[in-house]
Amino acid sequence: MEKVPFTPAGLQQLLTTLYALSDQELNLVADALHQNFKLWVAEHFDLDEAQLAYLYSLDERFISQAAARGSYFMAHRLPITLNKMEAPALRSDGKDRGKLLNLNESSNSNFMPEEGYSNLEVLTFNITYFN
């Protein structure tokens, strides 16, 4: 499978391809994501050296959550989104600005007599920078 850009559109392109797989094939991909999140991301997204270094430096507690939730959402063909700010310029002292990764899971359940019950779950990866 060809790598996609690490952008919101790249993620959606990847998910469109993956969600078209059979259940058995998709479950294998979701299991691979769960087993080794960092490697899976590196193999599916076009990342530069700095992004790869950052990926491999992430706290294992965050990786564990991202792997578990990401594989669940993927295996069930649920929406996964990426909100990614453009990296700001370096600070005046030449250092990078701080980065915040946030994993947000939301669920919205509704009931209307005419339409019945509906539930929408979304997993969102947010990447923001400090000023």
C-alpha positions as CSV (number, residue, x, y, z in Angstrom):
1,M,0.0,0.0,0.0
2,E,1.3,3.4,-0.9
3,K,2.1,5.9,1.8
4,V,-0.2,8.9,2.2
5,P,0.6,12.4,3.3
6,F,0.3,13.0,7.1
7,T,-2.6,15.4,6.6
8,P,-6.4,15.3,7.3
9,A,-7.0,14.5,3.6
10,G,-4.2,11.9,3.6
11,L,-5.8,10.1,6.6
12,Q,-9.2,10.1,4.9
13,Q,-7.7,8.7,1.7
14,L,-6.1,5.9,3.7
15,L,-9.3,5.2,5.6
16,T,-11.4,5.1,2.4
17,T,-9.0,2.5,1.0
18,L,-8.9,0.5,4.2
19,Y,-12.7,0.6,4.8
20,A,-13.2,-0.9,1.4
21,L,-11.4,-4.1,2.5
22,S,-13.2,-7.2,3.6
23,D,-13.9,-7.5,7.3
24,Q,-11.2,-10.2,7.6
25,E,-8.6,-8.0,5.8
26,L,-9.6,-4.9,7.8
27,N,-9.3,-6.8,11.1
28,L,-5.8,-7.8,10.2
29,V,-4.9,-4.2,9.5
30,A,-6.5,-3.1,12.7
31,D,-4.7,-5.8,14.7
32,A,-1.4,-4.6,13.2
33,L,-2.2,-1.1,14.3
34,H,-2.9,-2.3,17.8
35,Q,0.2,-4.4,18.0
36,N,2.7,-1.8,16.9
37,F,1.2,1.7,16.5
38,K,4.4,3.5,15.8
39,L,5.5,1.1,13.0
40,W,2.0,1.1,11.5
41,V,2.0,4.9,11.3
42,A,5.5,5.0,9.9
43,E,4.6,2.4,7.2
44,H,1.3,4.2,6.1
45,F,2.2,7.9,6.3
46,D,4.8,9.8,4.4
47,L,6.8,11.3,7.4
48,D,10.0,13.3,7.4
49,E,12.9,12.5,9.7
50,A,11.8,14.9,12.4
51,Q,8.2,13.5,12.4
52,L,9.6,9.9,12.7
53,A,11.9,10.9,15.5
54,Y,8.9,12.6,17.3
55,L,6.7,9.5,16.7
56,Y,9.2,7.2,18.3
57,S,9.7,9.5,21.3
58,L,6.0,9.5,22.3
59,D,5.1,8.3,25.7
60,E,4.1,4.7,25.7
61,R,0.9,5.5,27.7
62,F,-0.3,7.8,24.8
63,I,0.7,5.1,22.3
64,S,-1.2,2.4,24.2
65,Q,-4.4,4.5,24.1
66,A,-4.0,5.6,20.5
67,A,-3.4,1.9,19.5
68,A,-6.3,0.6,21.4
69,R,-8.8,3.2,20.3
70,G,-7.5,3.5,16.8
71,S,-7.7,-0.2,16.1
72,Y,-11.3,-0.4,17.6
73,F,-12.5,2.5,15.5
74,M,-10.8,1.1,12.4
75,A,-12.1,-2.4,12.8
76,H,-15.7,-1.0,13.2
77,R,-15.2,1.4,10.2
78,L,-16.0,4.3,12.5
79,P,-14.9,7.9,11.7
80,I,-11.3,8.8,12.5
81,T,-10.2,12.4,11.9
82,L,-7.0,14.4,12.2
83,N,-6.8,18.1,13.1
84,K,-3.3,19.3,12.5
85,M,-2.1,22.9,12.9
86,E,0.7,24.0,10.6
87,A,3.9,24.1,12.5
88,P,4.7,27.7,13.6
89,A,8.0,29.4,13.0
90,L,10.8,28.8,15.5
91,R,10.8,30.9,18.6
92,S,13.1,34.0,18.6
93,D,15.7,32.0,20.5
94,G,15.8,29.4,17.7
95,K,14.0,26.6,19.7
96,D,11.0,24.7,18.6
97,R,7.6,25.6,20.0
98,G,5.9,23.0,22.2
99,K,3.5,20.5,20.7
100,L,0.4,19.1,22.2
101,L,-1.1,15.8,21.0
102,N,-4.7,15.1,22.0
103,L,-6.8,12.0,21.4
104,N,-10.5,12.9,21.7
105,E,-13.2,10.3,21.5
106,S,-16.8,11.5,21.3
107,S,-20.1,9.7,21.2
108,N,-23.5,11.3,20.4
109,S,-26.6,9.2,20.8
110,N,-30.0,10.4,19.6
111,F,-33.6,9.0,19.5
112,M,-36.4,10.4,17.4
113,P,-39.7,8.5,17.1
114,E,-39.8,8.9,13.3
115,E,-36.2,7.9,12.7
116,G,-35.4,5.7,15.7
117,Y,-32.1,5.5,17.5
118,S,-28.7,6.6,16.1
119,N,-25.3,6.8,17.6
120,L,-22.2,8.5,16.1
121,E,-18.8,7.9,17.5
122,V,-15.7,9.8,16.3
123,L,-12.1,9.5,17.2
124,T,-10.0,12.7,16.6
125,F,-6.3,13.1,16.8
126,N,-5.4,16.8,17.4
127,I,-2.0,18.3,17.0
128,T,-1.5,21.9,18.2
129,Y,1.5,24.1,19.1
130,F,2.2,26.4,21.9
131,N,3.0,30.1,21.2
